[in-house]
Amino acid sequence: MAVQKQPTKEQIRDYMARRQAGRKPPPDPREIRRQLGWELMEMTRKIVG
């Protein structure tokens, strides 16, 4: 039995198609800040500041 070291062309094409189909634009900057917890830091600065 041959050991396959590389994916086939079809597997690569399928992977690339799935990857491109799953692309979305980046989230809104406010959403990024919320996910990173930066809003909490800004609120803390205003309270302490």
Biopython code that builds the backbone (N, CA, C, O; Angstrom):
import numpy as np
from Bio.PDB.StructureBuilder import StructureBuilder

atoms = [
    (1, "MET", "N", (0.839, -1.175, 0.000)),
    (1, "MET", "CA", (0.000, 0.000, 0.000)),
    (1, "MET", "C", (0.892, 1.250, 0.000)),
    (1, "MET", "O", (1.844, 1.332, 0.776)),
    (2, "ALA", "N", (0.589, 2.202, -0.854)),
    (2, "ALA", "CA", (1.375, 3.421, -0.962)),
    (2, "ALA", "C", (0.965, 4.407, 0.135)),
    (2, "ALA", "O", (-0.220, 4.569, 0.428)),
    (3, "VAL", "N", (1.956, 5.057, 0.729)),
    (3, "VAL", "CA", (1.697, 6.061, 1.751)),
    (3, "VAL", "C", (1.556, 7.408, 1.053)),
    (3, "VAL", "O", (2.443, 7.842, 0.318)),
    (4, "GLN", "N", (0.429, 8.054, 1.296)),
    (4, "GLN", "CA", (0.159, 9.332, 0.636)),
    (4, "GLN", "C", (0.748, 10.465, 1.472)),
    (4, "GLN", "O", (0.346, 10.665, 2.618)),
    (5, "LYS", "N", (1.700, 11.205, 0.904)),
    (5, "LYS", "CA", (2.369, 12.283, 1.628)),
    (5, "LYS", "C", (1.692, 13.621, 1.387)),
    (5, "LYS", "O", (1.721, 14.489, 2.260)),
    (6, "GLN", "N", (1.091, 13.806, 0.239)),
    (6, "GLN", "CA", (0.448, 15.076, -0.104)),
    (6, "GLN", "C", (-1.021, 14.836, -0.401)),
    (6, "GLN", "O", (-1.404, 13.759, -0.857)),
    (7, "PRO", "N", (-1.852, 15.860, -0.136)),
    (7, "PRO", "CA", (-3.260, 15.718, -0.505)),
    (7, "PRO", "C", (-3.417, 15.738, -2.028)),
    (7, "PRO", "O", (-2.569, 16.268, -2.746)),
    (8, "THR", "N", (-4.488, 15.167, -2.493)),
    (8, "THR", "CA", (-4.741, 15.176, -3.938)),
    (8, "THR", "C", (-5.169, 16.560, -4.376)),
    (8, "THR", "O", (-5.525, 17.399, -3.549)),
    (9, "LYS", "N", (-5.134, 16.799, -5.671)),
    (9, "LYS", "CA", (-5.577, 18.079, -6.212)),
    (9, "LYS", "C", (-7.037, 18.337, -5.871)),
    (9, "LYS", "O", (-7.425, 19.468, -5.582)),
    (10, "GLU", "N", (-7.839, 17.284, -5.907)),
    (10, "GLU", "CA", (-9.265, 17.424, -5.590)),
    (10, "GLU", "C", (-9.457, 17.839, -4.134)),
    (10, "GLU", "O", (-10.313, 18.669, -3.830)),
    (11, "GLN", "N", (-8.663, 17.262, -3.238)),
    (11, "GLN", "CA", (-8.760, 17.622, -1.824)),
    (11, "GLN", "C", (-8.354, 19.080, -1.609)),
    (11, "GLN", "O", (-8.962, 19.792, -0.810)),
    (12, "ILE", "N", (-7.333, 19.506, -2.321)),
    (12, "ILE", "CA", (-6.895, 20.899, -2.216)),
    (12, "ILE", "C", (-7.969, 21.827, -2.761)),
    (12, "ILE", "O", (-8.266, 22.852, -2.147)),
    (13, "ARG", "N", (-8.550, 21.487, -3.894)),
    (13, "ARG", "CA", (-9.621, 22.317, -4.470)),
    (13, "ARG", "C", (-10.813, 22.416, -3.526)),
    (13, "ARG", "O", (-11.378, 23.495, -3.344)),
    (14, "ASP", "N", (-11.196, 21.286, -2.924)),
    (14, "ASP", "CA", (-12.302, 21.284, -1.974)),
    (14, "ASP", "C", (-11.987, 22.160, -0.765)),
    (14, "ASP", "O", (-12.827, 22.933, -0.305)),
    (15, "TYR", "N", (-10.776, 22.028, -0.266)),
    (15, "TYR", "CA", (-10.350, 22.829, 0.891)),
    (15, "TYR", "C", (-10.408, 24.320, 0.556)),
    (15, "TYR", "O", (-10.945, 25.113, 1.329)),
    (16, "MET", "N", (-9.859, 24.695, -0.586)),
    (16, "MET", "CA", (-9.835, 26.106, -0.972)),
    (16, "MET", "C", (-11.253, 26.646, -1.185)),
    (16, "MET", "O", (-11.546, 27.784, -0.819)),
    (17, "ALA", "N", (-12.120, 25.840, -1.770)),
    (17, "ALA", "CA", (-13.510, 26.269, -1.985)),
    (17, "ALA", "C", (-14.205, 26.495, -0.647)),
    (17, "ALA", "O", (-14.924, 27.480, -0.480)),
    (18, "ARG", "N", (-13.997, 25.590, 0.307)),
    (18, "ARG", "CA", (-14.605, 25.756, 1.640)),
    (18, "ARG", "C", (-14.047, 26.987, 2.343)),
    (18, "ARG", "O", (-14.777, 27.727, 3.002)),
    (19, "ARG", "N", (-12.763, 27.190, 2.196)),
    (19, "ARG", "CA", (-12.107, 28.329, 2.850)),
    (19, "ARG", "C", (-12.628, 29.647, 2.287)),
    (19, "ARG", "O", (-12.901, 30.579, 3.044)),
    (20, "GLN", "N", (-12.765, 29.731, 0.975)),
    (20, "GLN", "CA", (-13.246, 30.964, 0.368)),
    (20, "GLN", "C", (-14.721, 31.196, 0.660)),
    (20, "GLN", "O", (-15.148, 32.336, 0.844)),
    (21, "ALA", "N", (-15.500, 30.121, 0.704)),
    (21, "ALA", "CA", (-16.929, 30.259, 0.976)),
    (21, "ALA", "C", (-17.164, 30.713, 2.409)),
    (21, "ALA", "O", (-18.159, 31.382, 2.688)),
    (22, "GLY", "N", (-16.269, 30.361, 3.313)),
    (22, "GLY", "CA", (-16.433, 30.712, 4.710)),
    (22, "GLY", "C", (-15.925, 32.093, 5.066)),
    (22, "GLY", "O", (-16.045, 32.518, 6.215)),
    (23, "ARG", "N", (-15.373, 32.785, 4.126)),
    (23, "ARG", "CA", (-14.819, 34.114, 4.408)),
    (23, "ARG", "C", (-15.938, 35.097, 4.723)),
    (23, "ARG", "O", (-16.993, 35.102, 4.089)),
    (24, "LYS", "N", (-15.675, 35.908, 5.702)),
    (24, "LYS", "CA", (-16.604, 36.962, 6.086)),
    (24, "LYS", "C", (-15.788, 38.230, 6.269)),
    (24, "LYS", "O", (-14.588, 38.165, 6.536)),
    (25, "PRO", "N", (-16.423, 39.371, 6.129)),
    (25, "PRO", "CA", (-15.679, 40.597, 6.419)),
    (25, "PRO", "C", (-15.362, 40.665, 7.910)),
    (25, "PRO", "O", (-16.044, 40.031, 8.715)),
    (26, "PRO", "N", (-14.346, 41.419, 8.284)),
    (26, "PRO", "CA", (-14.017, 41.508, 9.709)),
    (26, "PRO", "C", (-15.167, 42.153, 10.474)),
    (26, "PRO", "O", (-15.934, 42.928, 9.902)),
    (27, "PRO", "N", (-15.291, 41.842, 11.753)),
    (27, "PRO", "CA", (-16.363, 42.439, 12.539)),
    (27, "PRO", "C", (-16.156, 43.937, 12.723)),
    (27, "PRO", "O", (-15.072, 44.467, 12.481)),
    (28, "ASP", "N", (-17.205, 44.597, 13.151)),
    (28, "ASP", "CA", (-17.174, 46.024, 13.437)),
    (28, "ASP", "C", (-16.146, 46.298, 14.542)),
    (28, "ASP", "O", (-15.999, 45.478, 15.448)),
    (29, "PRO", "N", (-15.439, 47.422, 14.490)),
    (29, "PRO", "CA", (-14.443, 47.714, 15.533)),
    (29, "PRO", "C", (-15.019, 47.660, 16.952)),
    (29, "PRO", "O", (-14.329, 47.244, 17.883)),
    (30, "ARG", "N", (-16.272, 48.074, 17.123)),
    (30, "ARG", "CA", (-16.879, 47.999, 18.456)),
    (30, "ARG", "C", (-17.001, 46.553, 18.929)),
    (30, "ARG", "O", (-16.811, 46.257, 20.109)),
    (31, "GLU", "N", (-17.319, 45.651, 17.991)),
    (31, "GLU", "CA", (-17.427, 44.231, 18.331)),
    (31, "GLU", "C", (-16.059, 43.656, 18.697)),
    (31, "GLU", "O", (-15.953, 42.839, 19.611)),
    (32, "ILE", "N", (-15.028, 44.076, 17.994)),
    (32, "ILE", "CA", (-13.669, 43.609, 18.308)),
    (32, "ILE", "C", (-13.292, 44.069, 19.703)),
    (32, "ILE", "O", (-12.764, 43.288, 20.495)),
    (33, "ARG", "N", (-13.560, 45.344, 20.013)),
    (33, "ARG", "CA", (-13.249, 45.860, 21.350)),
    (33, "ARG", "C", (-14.001, 45.087, 22.423)),
    (33, "ARG", "O", (-13.447, 44.779, 23.478)),
    (34, "ARG", "N", (-15.267, 44.773, 22.150)),
    (34, "ARG", "CA", (-16.078, 44.045, 23.113)),
    (34, "ARG", "C", (-15.486, 42.654, 23.353)),
    (34, "ARG", "O", (-15.380, 42.210, 24.496)),
    (35, "GLN", "N", (-15.099, 41.968, 22.268)),
    (35, "GLN", "CA", (-14.552, 40.621, 22.390)),
    (35, "GLN", "C", (-13.230, 40.617, 23.148)),
    (35, "GLN", "O", (-12.930, 39.666, 23.869)),
    (36, "LEU", "N", (-12.441, 41.671, 22.989)),
    (36, "LEU", "CA", (-11.149, 41.746, 23.653)),
    (36, "LEU", "C", (-11.247, 42.300, 25.073)),
    (36, "LEU", "O", (-10.270, 42.271, 25.820)),
    (37, "GLY", "N", (-12.414, 42.800, 25.442)),
    (37, "GLY", "CA", (-12.591, 43.369, 26.772)),
    (37, "GLY", "C", (-12.061, 44.782, 26.884)),
    (37, "GLY", "O", (-11.874, 45.277, 27.995)),
    (38, "TRP", "N", (-11.815, 45.445, 25.773)),
    (38, "TRP", "CA", (-11.269, 46.796, 25.807)),
    (38, "TRP", "C", (-12.292, 47.797, 26.310)),
    (38, "TRP", "O", (-11.910, 48.816, 26.887)),
    (39, "GLU", "N", (-13.583, 47.542, 26.109)),
    (39, "GLU", "CA", (-14.610, 48.464, 26.593)),
    (39, "GLU", "C", (-14.528, 48.573, 28.106)),
    (39, "GLU", "O", (-14.689, 49.654, 28.672)),
    (40, "LEU", "N", (-14.274, 47.437, 28.760)),
    (40, "LEU", "CA", (-14.161, 47.443, 30.216)),
    (40, "LEU", "C", (-12.965, 48.281, 30.652)),
    (40, "LEU", "O", (-13.043, 49.005, 31.645)),
    (41, "MET", "N", (-11.869, 48.186, 29.922)),
    (41, "MET", "CA", (-10.683, 48.967, 30.253)),
    (41, "MET", "C", (-10.960, 50.456, 30.107)),
    (41, "MET", "O", (-10.534, 51.253, 30.942)),
    (42, "GLU", "N", (-11.677, 50.838, 29.042)),
    (42, "GLU", "CA", (-11.985, 52.244, 28.829)),
    (42, "GLU", "C", (-12.910, 52.762, 29.924)),
    (42, "GLU", "O", (-12.738, 53.884, 30.400)),
    (43, "MET", "N", (-13.885, 51.959, 30.326)),
    (43, "MET", "CA", (-14.799, 52.357, 31.380)),
    (43, "MET", "C", (-14.042, 52.518, 32.695)),
    (43, "MET", "O", (-14.317, 53.445, 33.457)),
    (44, "THR", "N", (-13.099, 51.629, 32.966)),
    (44, "THR", "CA", (-12.301, 51.695, 34.191)),
    (44, "THR", "C", (-11.455, 52.954, 34.179)),
    (44, "THR", "O", (-11.335, 53.621, 35.207)),
    (45, "ARG", "N", (-10.868, 53.294, 33.046)),
    (45, "ARG", "CA", (-10.057, 54.503, 32.936)),
    (45, "ARG", "C", (-10.878, 55.746, 33.242)),
    (45, "ARG", "O", (-10.415, 56.658, 33.927)),
    (46, "LYS", "N", (-12.127, 55.770, 32.714)),
    (46, "LYS", "CA", (-12.982, 56.949, 32.932)),
    (46, "LYS", "C", (-13.339, 57.073, 34.401)),
    (46, "LYS", "O", (-13.385, 58.183, 34.932)),
    (47, "ILE", "N", (-13.594, 55.950, 35.072)),
    (47, "ILE", "CA", (-13.966, 55.974, 36.482)),
    (47, "ILE", "C", (-12.765, 56.383, 37.331)),
    (47, "ILE", "O", (-12.887, 57.230, 38.216)),
    (48, "VAL", "N", (-11.612, 55.783, 37.063)),
    (48, "VAL", "CA", (-10.403, 56.048, 37.846)),
    (48, "VAL", "C", (-9.807, 57.405, 37.477)),
    (48, "VAL", "O", (-9.341, 58.156, 38.334)),
    (49, "GLY", "N", (-9.834, 57.694, 36.174)),
    (49, "GLY", "CA", (-9.172, 58.846, 35.570)),
    (49, "GLY", "C", (-9.417, 60.121, 36.192)),
    (49, "GLY", "O", (-8.894, 61.139, 35.740)),
]
sb = StructureBuilder()
sb.init_structure("model")
sb.init_model(0)
sb.init_chain("A")
sb.init_seg("    ")
for serial, (resi, resn, name, xyz) in enumerate(atoms, 1):
    if name == "N":
        sb.init_residue(resn, " ", resi, " ")
    sb.init_atom(name, np.array(xyz, "f"), 0.0, 1.0, " ", f" {name:<3s}", serial, name[0])
structure = sb.get_structure()
